[in-house]
Amino acid sequence: MRTFIGGHQAVSANDFVELALGTPVELWLGVEGESEEERAARLDAARDILADNPNLPDEVSRVAAEAIEAFAPELFNVIPLVRPAARRSRPRKGAAA
């Protein structure tokens, strides 16, 4: 089964996320070993994108929830735990010493 988003094929999970978001994942998560200057530039770019697309966090949450529901439905299968019956003290018969 092939997955296409906007005419582009998503081959891996990272492709799917990048195509769904419209930005590379590394922009939001960073890369190992990046310098302070690279980090500052990445965060500036991320702020600009969020300023231009104020609904992006809501859209990302929706996409993530839909992906989890589609590919891992057992995460949403919540089974209530059964509480043990409360112990009732029985009145004792007989005379107290």
Jmol script that loads the backbone (N, CA, C; Angstrom):
load data "model"
ATOM      1  N   MET A   1       0.845  -1.168   0.000  1.00  0.00           N
ATOM      2  CA  MET A   1       0.000   0.000   0.000  1.00  0.00           C
ATOM      3  C   MET A   1       0.895   1.237   0.000  1.00  0.00           C
ATOM      4  N   ARG A   2       0.604   2.164  -0.856  1.00  0.00           N
ATOM      5  CA  ARG A   2       1.375   3.394  -0.955  1.00  0.00           C
ATOM      6  C   ARG A   2       0.576   4.554  -0.390  1.00  0.00           C
ATOM      7  N   THR A   3       1.300   5.474   0.221  1.00  0.00           N
ATOM      8  CA  THR A   3       0.658   6.648   0.807  1.00  0.00           C
ATOM      9  C   THR A   3       1.137   7.882   0.069  1.00  0.00           C
ATOM     10  N   PHE A   4       0.189   8.658  -0.427  1.00  0.00           N
ATOM     11  CA  PHE A   4       0.522   9.895  -1.117  1.00  0.00           C
ATOM     12  C   PHE A   4      -0.102  11.066  -0.373  1.00  0.00           C
ATOM     13  N   ILE A   5       0.673  12.112  -0.228  1.00  0.00           N
ATOM     14  CA  ILE A   5       0.188  13.343   0.392  1.00  0.00           C
ATOM     15  C   ILE A   5       0.528  14.476  -0.556  1.00  0.00           C
ATOM     16  N   GLY A   6      -0.495  15.130  -1.055  1.00  0.00           N
ATOM     17  CA  GLY A   6      -0.279  16.244  -1.972  1.00  0.00           C
ATOM     18  C   GLY A   6       0.481  15.844  -3.226  1.00  0.00           C
ATOM     19  N   GLY A   7       0.286  14.628  -3.693  1.00  0.00           N
ATOM     20  CA  GLY A   7       0.960  14.172  -4.897  1.00  0.00           C
ATOM     21  C   GLY A   7       2.354  13.624  -4.653  1.00  0.00           C
ATOM     22  N   HIS A   8       2.827  13.633  -3.422  1.00  0.00           N
ATOM     23  CA  HIS A   8       4.150  13.104  -3.091  1.00  0.00           C
ATOM     24  C   HIS A   8       3.994  11.812  -2.310  1.00  0.00           C
ATOM     25  N   GLN A   9       4.840  10.835  -2.637  1.00  0.00           N
ATOM     26  CA  GLN A   9       4.755   9.559  -1.947  1.00  0.00           C
ATOM     27  C   GLN A   9       5.545   9.602  -0.646  1.00  0.00           C
ATOM     28  N   ALA A  10       4.921   9.143   0.419  1.00  0.00           N
ATOM     29  CA  ALA A  10       5.586   9.023   1.716  1.00  0.00           C
ATOM     30  C   ALA A  10       6.118   7.605   1.823  1.00  0.00           C
ATOM     31  N   VAL A  11       7.436   7.473   1.823  1.00  0.00           N
ATOM     32  CA  VAL A  11       8.064   6.160   1.851  1.00  0.00           C
ATOM     33  C   VAL A  11       8.342   5.714   3.288  1.00  0.00           C
ATOM     34  N   SER A  12       8.667   6.666   4.146  1.00  0.00           N
ATOM     35  CA  SER A  12       8.984   6.336   5.532  1.00  0.00           C
ATOM     36  C   SER A  12       8.106   7.161   6.470  1.00  0.00           C
ATOM     37  N   ALA A  13       8.214   6.869   7.749  1.00  0.00           N
ATOM     38  CA  ALA A  13       7.457   7.634   8.741  1.00  0.00           C
ATOM     39  C   ALA A  13       7.884   9.097   8.730  1.00  0.00           C
ATOM     40  N   ASN A  14       9.193   9.343   8.560  1.00  0.00           N
ATOM     41  CA  ASN A  14       9.669  10.727   8.497  1.00  0.00           C
ATOM     42  C   ASN A  14       9.121  11.450   7.271  1.00  0.00           C
ATOM     43  N   ASP A  15       9.037  10.748   6.124  1.00  0.00           N
ATOM     44  CA  ASP A  15       8.443  11.352   4.929  1.00  0.00           C
ATOM     45  C   ASP A  15       6.992  11.730   5.184  1.00  0.00           C
ATOM     46  N   PHE A  16       6.259  10.833   5.825  1.00  0.00           N
ATOM     47  CA  PHE A  16       4.852  11.083   6.113  1.00  0.00           C
ATOM     48  C   PHE A  16       4.690  12.334   6.971  1.00  0.00           C
ATOM     49  N   VAL A  17       5.492  12.418   8.040  1.00  0.00           N
ATOM     50  CA  VAL A  17       5.402  13.562   8.939  1.00  0.00           C
ATOM     51  C   VAL A  17       5.801  14.841   8.212  1.00  0.00           C
ATOM     52  N   GLU A  18       6.896  14.785   7.443  1.00  0.00           N
ATOM     53  CA  GLU A  18       7.360  15.976   6.723  1.00  0.00           C
ATOM     54  C   GLU A  18       6.331  16.451   5.708  1.00  0.00           C
ATOM     55  N   LEU A  19       5.726  15.531   4.989  1.00  0.00           N
ATOM     56  CA  LEU A  19       4.712  15.919   4.002  1.00  0.00           C
ATOM     57  C   LEU A  19       3.441  16.415   4.681  1.00  0.00           C
ATOM     58  N   ALA A  20       3.083  15.808   5.798  1.00  0.00           N
ATOM     59  CA  ALA A  20       1.886  16.251   6.509  1.00  0.00           C
ATOM     60  C   ALA A  20       2.078  17.638   7.108  1.00  0.00           C
ATOM     61  N   LEU A  21       3.267  17.896   7.641  1.00  0.00           N
ATOM     62  CA  LEU A  21       3.543  19.183   8.260  1.00  0.00           C
ATOM     63  C   LEU A  21       3.905  20.265   7.249  1.00  0.00           C
ATOM     64  N   GLY A  22       4.512  19.840   6.162  1.00  0.00           N
ATOM     65  CA  GLY A  22       4.995  20.810   5.184  1.00  0.00           C
ATOM     66  C   GLY A  22       6.360  21.373   5.549  1.00  0.00           C
ATOM     67  N   THR A  23       6.971  20.834   6.585  1.00  0.00           N
ATOM     68  CA  THR A  23       8.306  21.249   7.008  1.00  0.00           C
ATOM     69  C   THR A  23       9.094  20.015   7.420  1.00  0.00           C
ATOM     70  N   PRO A  24      10.402  20.085   7.351  1.00  0.00           N
ATOM     71  CA  PRO A  24      11.193  18.932   7.820  1.00  0.00           C
ATOM     72  C   PRO A  24      11.092  18.769   9.334  1.00  0.00           C
ATOM     73  N   VAL A  25      11.094  17.558   9.799  1.00  0.00           N
ATOM     74  CA  VAL A  25      10.991  17.256  11.225  1.00  0.00           C
ATOM     75  C   VAL A  25      12.162  17.876  11.989  1.00  0.00           C
ATOM     76  N   GLU A  26      13.323  17.893  11.367  1.00  0.00           N
ATOM     77  CA  GLU A  26      14.515  18.434  12.020  1.00  0.00           C
ATOM     78  C   GLU A  26      14.347  19.899  12.406  1.00  0.00           C
ATOM     79  N   LEU A  27      13.490  20.626  11.686  1.00  0.00           N
ATOM     80  CA  LEU A  27      13.262  22.029  12.021  1.00  0.00           C
ATOM     81  C   LEU A  27      12.700  22.155  13.431  1.00  0.00           C
ATOM     82  N   TRP A  28      11.862  21.226  13.824  1.00  0.00           N
ATOM     83  CA  TRP A  28      11.210  21.286  15.131  1.00  0.00           C
ATOM     84  C   TRP A  28      11.992  20.558  16.212  1.00  0.00           C
ATOM     85  N   LEU A  29      12.672  19.485  15.833  1.00  0.00           N
ATOM     86  CA  LEU A  29      13.368  18.668  16.817  1.00  0.00           C
ATOM     87  C   LEU A  29      14.856  18.956  16.925  1.00  0.00           C
ATOM     88  N   GLY A  30      15.416  19.579  15.900  1.00  0.00           N
ATOM     89  CA  GLY A  30      16.850  19.839  15.895  1.00  0.00           C
ATOM     90  C   GLY A  30      17.619  18.614  15.425  1.00  0.00           C
ATOM     91  N   VAL A  31      18.914  18.779  15.340  1.00  0.00           N
ATOM     92  CA  VAL A  31      19.786  17.677  14.938  1.00  0.00           C
ATOM     93  C   VAL A  31      20.917  17.560  15.954  1.00  0.00           C
ATOM     94  N   GLU A  32      21.402  16.373  16.107  1.00  0.00           N
ATOM     95  CA  GLU A  32      22.472  16.136  17.059  1.00  0.00           C
ATOM     96  C   GLU A  32      23.730  16.885  16.630  1.00  0.00           C
ATOM     97  N   GLY A  33      24.342  17.550  17.572  1.00  0.00           N
ATOM     98  CA  GLY A  33      25.596  18.231  17.301  1.00  0.00           C
ATOM     99  C   GLY A  33      25.463  19.602  16.666  1.00  0.00           C
ATOM    100  N   GLU A  34      24.256  20.156  16.612  1.00  0.00           N
ATOM    101  CA  GLU A  34      24.112  21.476  16.010  1.00  0.00           C
ATOM    102  C   GLU A  34      24.731  22.537  16.918  1.00  0.00           C
ATOM    103  N   SER A  35      25.292  23.564  16.291  1.00  0.00           N
ATOM    104  CA  SER A  35      25.919  24.636  17.057  1.00  0.00           C
ATOM    105  C   SER A  35      24.841  25.573  17.607  1.00  0.00           C
ATOM    106  N   GLU A  36      25.236  26.439  18.530  1.00  0.00           N
ATOM    107  CA  GLU A  36      24.297  27.417  19.081  1.00  0.00           C
ATOM    108  C   GLU A  36      23.775  28.334  17.972  1.00  0.00           C
ATOM    109  N   GLU A  37      24.631  28.675  17.028  1.00  0.00           N
ATOM    110  CA  GLU A  37      24.213  29.538  15.910  1.00  0.00           C
ATOM    111  C   GLU A  37      23.188  28.825  15.024  1.00  0.00           C
ATOM    112  N   GLU A  38      23.415  27.544  14.745  1.00  0.00           N
ATOM    113  CA  GLU A  38      22.464  26.761  13.940  1.00  0.00           C
ATOM    114  C   GLU A  38      21.135  26.604  14.684  1.00  0.00           C
ATOM    115  N   ARG A  39      21.231  26.363  15.991  1.00  0.00           N
ATOM    116  CA  ARG A  39      20.019  26.221  16.801  1.00  0.00           C
ATOM    117  C   ARG A  39      19.204  27.510  16.798  1.00  0.00           C
ATOM    118  N   ALA A  40      19.886  28.650  16.961  1.00  0.00           N
ATOM    119  CA  ALA A  40      19.195  29.941  16.967  1.00  0.00           C
ATOM    120  C   ALA A  40      18.514  30.197  15.623  1.00  0.00           C
ATOM    121  N   ALA A  41      19.198  29.878  14.526  1.00  0.00           N
ATOM    122  CA  ALA A  41      18.621  30.071  13.192  1.00  0.00           C
ATOM    123  C   ALA A  41      17.416  29.154  12.989  1.00  0.00           C
ATOM    124  N   ARG A  42      17.524  27.908  13.458  1.00  0.00           N
ATOM    125  CA  ARG A  42      16.421  26.945  13.331  1.00  0.00           C
ATOM    126  C   ARG A  42      15.202  27.420  14.121  1.00  0.00           C
ATOM    127  N   LEU A  43      15.430  27.887  15.332  1.00  0.00           N
ATOM    128  CA  LEU A  43      14.321  28.360  16.155  1.00  0.00           C
ATOM    129  C   LEU A  43      13.692  29.628  15.580  1.00  0.00           C
ATOM    130  N   ASP A  44      14.501  30.516  14.990  1.00  0.00           N
ATOM    131  CA  ASP A  44      13.954  31.703  14.324  1.00  0.00           C
ATOM    132  C   ASP A  44      13.054  31.302  13.160  1.00  0.00           C
ATOM    133  N   ALA A  45      13.521  30.334  12.373  1.00  0.00           N
ATOM    134  CA  ALA A  45      12.716  29.865  11.243  1.00  0.00           C
ATOM    135  C   ALA A  45      11.412  29.241  11.741  1.00  0.00           C
ATOM    136  N   ALA A  46      11.486  28.471  12.814  1.00  0.00           N
ATOM    137  CA  ALA A  46      10.285  27.847  13.369  1.00  0.00           C
ATOM    138  C   ALA A  46       9.305  28.908  13.862  1.00  0.00           C
ATOM    139  N   ARG A  47       9.809  29.943  14.518  1.00  0.00           N
ATOM    140  CA  ARG A  47       8.933  31.030  14.985  1.00  0.00           C
ATOM    141  C   ARG A  47       8.245  31.725  13.808  1.00  0.00           C
ATOM    142  N   ASP A  48       9.002  31.956  12.737  1.00  0.00           N
ATOM    143  CA  ASP A  48       8.416  32.587  11.548  1.00  0.00           C
ATOM    144  C   ASP A  48       7.300  31.722  10.963  1.00  0.00           C
ATOM    145  N   ILE A  49       7.532  30.419  10.901  1.00  0.00           N
ATOM    146  CA  ILE A  49       6.519  29.505  10.356  1.00  0.00           C
ATOM    147  C   ILE A  49       5.277  29.513  11.235  1.00  0.00           C
ATOM    148  N   LEU A  50       5.466  29.484  12.553  1.00  0.00           N
ATOM    149  CA  LEU A  50       4.312  29.515  13.459  1.00  0.00           C
ATOM    150  C   LEU A  50       3.568  30.841  13.373  1.00  0.00           C
ATOM    151  N   ALA A  51       4.298  31.949  13.172  1.00  0.00           N
ATOM    152  CA  ALA A  51       3.640  33.251  13.042  1.00  0.00           C
ATOM    153  C   ALA A  51       2.800  33.301  11.773  1.00  0.00           C
ATOM    154  N   ASP A  52       3.297  32.677  10.693  1.00  0.00           N
ATOM    155  CA  ASP A  52       2.566  32.662   9.425  1.00  0.00           C
ATOM    156  C   ASP A  52       1.430  31.643   9.424  1.00  0.00           C
ATOM    157  N   ASN A  53       1.524  30.624  10.263  1.00  0.00           N
ATOM    158  CA  ASN A  53       0.534  29.533  10.309  1.00  0.00           C
ATOM    159  C   ASN A  53       0.100  29.288  11.749  1.00  0.00           C
ATOM    160  N   PRO A  54      -0.719  30.153  12.321  1.00  0.00           N
ATOM    161  CA  PRO A  54      -1.084  29.995  13.737  1.00  0.00           C
ATOM    162  C   PRO A  54      -1.862  28.715  14.040  1.00  0.00           C
ATOM    163  N   ASN A  55      -2.463  28.087  13.042  1.00  0.00           N
ATOM    164  CA  ASN A  55      -3.224  26.844  13.262  1.00  0.00           C
ATOM    165  C   ASN A  55      -2.355  25.593  13.162  1.00  0.00           C
ATOM    166  N   LEU A  56      -1.075  25.762  12.872  1.00  0.00           N
ATOM    167  CA  LEU A  56      -0.199  24.607  12.673  1.00  0.00           C
ATOM    168  C   LEU A  56      -0.160  23.674  13.880  1.00  0.00           C
ATOM    169  N   PRO A  57      -0.023  24.164  15.117  1.00  0.00           N
ATOM    170  CA  PRO A  57      -0.015  23.214  16.248  1.00  0.00           C
ATOM    171  C   PRO A  57      -1.290  22.372  16.343  1.00  0.00           C
ATOM    172  N   ASP A  58      -2.442  22.979  16.072  1.00  0.00           N
ATOM    173  CA  ASP A  58      -3.695  22.213  16.103  1.00  0.00           C
ATOM    174  C   ASP A  58      -3.737  21.179  14.985  1.00  0.00           C
ATOM    175  N   GLU A  59      -3.246  21.560  13.808  1.00  0.00           N
ATOM    176  CA  GLU A  59      -3.232  20.630  12.683  1.00  0.00           C
ATOM    177  C   GLU A  59      -2.286  19.469  12.958  1.00  0.00           C
ATOM    178  N   VAL A  60      -1.133  19.753  13.556  1.00  0.00           N
ATOM    179  CA  VAL A  60      -0.172  18.704  13.888  1.00  0.00           C
ATOM    180  C   VAL A  60      -0.781  17.743  14.904  1.00  0.00           C
ATOM    181  N   SER A  61      -1.460  18.270  15.896  1.00  0.00           N
ATOM    182  CA  SER A  61      -2.108  17.415  16.899  1.00  0.00           C
ATOM    183  C   SER A  61      -3.166  16.531  16.255  1.00  0.00           C
ATOM    184  N   ARG A  62      -3.934  17.100  15.331  1.00  0.00           N
ATOM    185  CA  ARG A  62      -4.971  16.329  14.647  1.00  0.00           C
ATOM    186  C   ARG A  62      -4.347  15.211  13.818  1.00  0.00           C
ATOM    187  N   VAL A  63      -3.288  15.531  13.064  1.00  0.00           N
ATOM    188  CA  VAL A  63      -2.622  14.523  12.233  1.00  0.00           C
ATOM    189  C   VAL A  63      -2.048  13.414  13.110  1.00  0.00           C
ATOM    190  N   ALA A  64      -1.424  13.798  14.226  1.00  0.00           N
ATOM    191  CA  ALA A  64      -0.849  12.793  15.123  1.00  0.00           C
ATOM    192  C   ALA A  64      -1.935  11.892  15.702  1.00  0.00           C
ATOM    193  N   ALA A  65      -3.044  12.473  16.135  1.00  0.00           N
ATOM    194  CA  ALA A  65      -4.136  11.675  16.692  1.00  0.00           C
ATOM    195  C   ALA A  65      -4.725  10.735  15.647  1.00  0.00           C
ATOM    196  N   GLU A  66      -4.892  11.220  14.415  1.00  0.00           N
ATOM    197  CA  GLU A  66      -5.425  10.363  13.355  1.00  0.00           C
ATOM    198  C   GLU A  66      -4.460   9.225  13.037  1.00  0.00           C
ATOM    199  N   ALA A  67      -3.160   9.515  13.024  1.00  0.00           N
ATOM    200  CA  ALA A  67      -2.179   8.466  12.738  1.00  0.00           C
ATOM    201  C   ALA A  67      -2.159   7.423  13.843  1.00  0.00           C
ATOM    202  N   ILE A  68      -2.219   7.863  15.084  1.00  0.00           N
ATOM    203  CA  ILE A  68      -2.244   6.918  16.198  1.00  0.00           C
ATOM    204  C   ILE A  68      -3.506   6.068  16.150  1.00  0.00           C
ATOM    205  N   GLU A  69      -4.630   6.706  15.876  1.00  0.00           N
ATOM    206  CA  GLU A  69      -5.887   5.965  15.816  1.00  0.00           C
ATOM    207  C   GLU A  69      -5.883   4.955  14.673  1.00  0.00           C
ATOM    208  N   ALA A  70      -5.276   5.328  13.543  1.00  0.00           N
ATOM    209  CA  ALA A  70      -5.261   4.439  12.379  1.00  0.00           C
ATOM    210  C   ALA A  70      -4.264   3.293  12.533  1.00  0.00           C
ATOM    211  N   PHE A  71      -3.100   3.567  13.110  1.00  0.00           N
ATOM    212  CA  PHE A  71      -2.041   2.570  13.126  1.00  0.00           C
ATOM    213  C   PHE A  71      -1.805   1.924  14.479  1.00  0.00           C
ATOM    214  N   ALA A  72      -2.393   2.449  15.527  1.00  0.00           N
ATOM    215  CA  ALA A  72      -2.225   1.850  16.850  1.00  0.00           C
ATOM    216  C   ALA A  72      -3.511   1.987  17.645  1.00  0.00           C
ATOM    217  N   PRO A  73      -4.609   1.430  17.139  1.00  0.00           N
ATOM    218  CA  PRO A  73      -5.905   1.606  17.822  1.00  0.00           C
ATOM    219  C   PRO A  73      -5.915   1.043  19.236  1.00  0.00           C
ATOM    220  N   GLU A  74      -5.037   0.085  19.524  1.00  0.00           N
ATOM    221  CA  GLU A  74      -5.032  -0.474  20.872  1.00  0.00           C
ATOM    222  C   GLU A  74      -4.649   0.562  21.923  1.00  0.00           C
ATOM    223  N   LEU A  75      -4.020   1.664  21.503  1.00  0.00           N
ATOM    224  CA  LEU A  75      -3.697   2.724  22.459  1.00  0.00           C
ATOM    225  C   LEU A  75      -4.946   3.430  22.973  1.00  0.00           C
ATOM    226  N   PHE A  76      -6.027   3.384  22.175  1.00  0.00           N
ATOM    227  CA  PHE A  76      -7.262   4.039  22.578  1.00  0.00           C
ATOM    228  C   PHE A  76      -8.250   3.085  23.240  1.00  0.00           C
ATOM    229  N   ASN A  77      -7.908   1.804  23.323  1.00  0.00           N
ATOM    230  CA  ASN A  77      -8.781   0.824  23.966  1.00  0.00           C
ATOM    231  C   ASN A  77      -8.530   0.866  25.465  1.00  0.00           C
ATOM    232  N   VAL A  78      -9.308   1.649  26.139  1.00  0.00           N
ATOM    233  CA  VAL A  78      -9.146   1.809  27.579  1.00  0.00           C
ATOM    234  C   VAL A  78     -10.116   0.866  28.280  1.00  0.00           C
ATOM    235  N   ILE A  79      -9.582   0.090  29.175  1.00  0.00           N
ATOM    236  CA  ILE A  79     -10.404  -0.861  29.923  1.00  0.00           C
ATOM    237  C   ILE A  79     -10.406  -0.415  31.377  1.00  0.00           C
ATOM    238  N   PRO A  80     -11.588  -0.124  31.913  1.00  0.00           N
ATOM    239  CA  PRO A  80     -11.615   0.306  33.315  1.00  0.00           C
ATOM    240  C   PRO A  80     -11.192  -0.835  34.239  1.00  0.00           C
ATOM    241  N   LEU A  81     -10.417  -0.490  35.229  1.00  0.00           N
ATOM    242  CA  LEU A  81      -9.983  -1.490  36.194  1.00  0.00           C
ATOM    243  C   LEU A  81     -11.111  -1.753  37.182  1.00  0.00           C
ATOM    244  N   VAL A  82     -11.265  -2.992  37.552  1.00  0.00           N
ATOM    245  CA  VAL A  82     -12.294  -3.376  38.500  1.00  0.00           C
ATOM    246  C   VAL A  82     -11.750  -3.118  39.899  1.00  0.00           C
ATOM    247  N   ARG A  83     -12.520  -2.391  40.682  1.00  0.00           N
ATOM    248  CA  ARG A  83     -12.106  -2.124  42.059  1.00  0.00           C
ATOM    249  C   ARG A  83     -12.547  -3.279  42.936  1.00  0.00           C
ATOM    250  N   PRO A  84     -11.681  -3.694  43.814  1.00  0.00           N
ATOM    251  CA  PRO A  84     -12.091  -4.786  44.709  1.00  0.00           C
ATOM    252  C   PRO A  84     -13.199  -4.306  45.633  1.00  0.00           C
ATOM    253  N   ALA A  85     -14.077  -5.219  45.969  1.00  0.00           N
ATOM    254  CA  ALA A  85     -15.193  -4.873  46.862  1.00  0.00           C
ATOM    255  C   ALA A  85     -14.645  -4.461  48.218  1.00  0.00           C
ATOM    256  N   ALA A  86     -15.255  -3.462  48.783  1.00  0.00           N
ATOM    257  CA  ALA A  86     -14.823  -2.988  50.100  1.00  0.00           C
ATOM    258  C   ALA A  86     -15.126  -4.052  51.138  1.00  0.00           C
ATOM    259  N   ARG A  87     -14.219  -4.212  52.049  1.00  0.00           N
ATOM    260  CA  ARG A  87     -14.430  -5.200  53.110  1.00  0.00           C
ATOM    261  C   ARG A  87     -15.343  -4.603  54.171  1.00  0.00           C
ATOM    262  N   ARG A  88     -16.293  -5.366  54.536  1.00  0.00           N
ATOM    263  CA  ARG A  88     -17.214  -4.935  55.590  1.00  0.00           C
ATOM    264  C   ARG A  88     -16.850  -5.700  56.861  1.00  0.00           C
ATOM    265  N   SER A  89     -16.742  -4.965  57.928  1.00  0.00           N
ATOM    266  CA  SER A  89     -16.447  -5.658  59.180  1.00  0.00           C
ATOM    267  C   SER A  89     -17.721  -6.301  59.702  1.00  0.00           C
ATOM    268  N   ARG A  90     -17.619  -7.508  60.139  1.00  0.00           N
ATOM    269  CA  ARG A  90     -18.772  -8.234  60.655  1.00  0.00           C
ATOM    270  C   ARG A  90     -18.854  -7.997  62.175  1.00  0.00           C
ATOM    271  N   PRO A  91     -20.058  -7.792  62.624  1.00  0.00           N
ATOM    272  CA  PRO A  91     -20.176  -7.675  64.086  1.00  0.00           C
ATOM    273  C   PRO A  91     -19.838  -9.014  64.733  1.00  0.00           C
ATOM    274  N   ARG A  92     -19.078  -8.920  65.785  1.00  0.00           N
ATOM    275  CA  ARG A  92     -18.668 -10.155  66.465  1.00  0.00           C
ATOM    276  C   ARG A  92     -19.701 -10.509  67.545  1.00  0.00           C
ATOM    277  N   LYS A  93     -19.968 -11.755  67.628  1.00  0.00           N
ATOM    278  CA  LYS A  93     -20.916 -12.233  68.629  1.00  0.00           C
ATOM    279  C   LYS A  93     -20.155 -12.658  69.875  1.00  0.00           C
ATOM    280  N   GLY A  94     -20.792 -12.500  70.961  1.00  0.00           N
ATOM    281  CA  GLY A  94     -20.192 -12.933  72.209  1.00  0.00           C
ATOM    282  C   GLY A  94     -19.879 -11.756  73.109  1.00  0.00           C
ATOM    283  N   ALA A  95     -19.513 -12.077  74.290  1.00  0.00           N
ATOM    284  CA  ALA A  95     -19.234 -11.033  75.286  1.00  0.00           C
ATOM    285  C   ALA A  95     -17.778 -10.625  75.192  1.00  0.00           C
ATOM    286  N   ALA A  96     -17.600  -9.347  75.369  1.00  0.00           N
ATOM    287  CA  ALA A  96     -16.233  -8.846  75.367  1.00  0.00           C
ATOM    288  C   ALA A  96     -15.623  -9.091  76.719  1.00  0.00           C
ATOM    289  N   ALA A  97     -14.384  -9.471  76.744  1.00  0.00           N
ATOM    290  CA  ALA A  97     -13.746  -9.803  78.027  1.00  0.00           C
ATOM    291  C   ALA A  97     -13.144  -8.600  78.685  1.00  0.00           C
TER     292      ALA A  97
END
end "model"
wireframe off; spacefill off
backbone 0.3
color backbone group
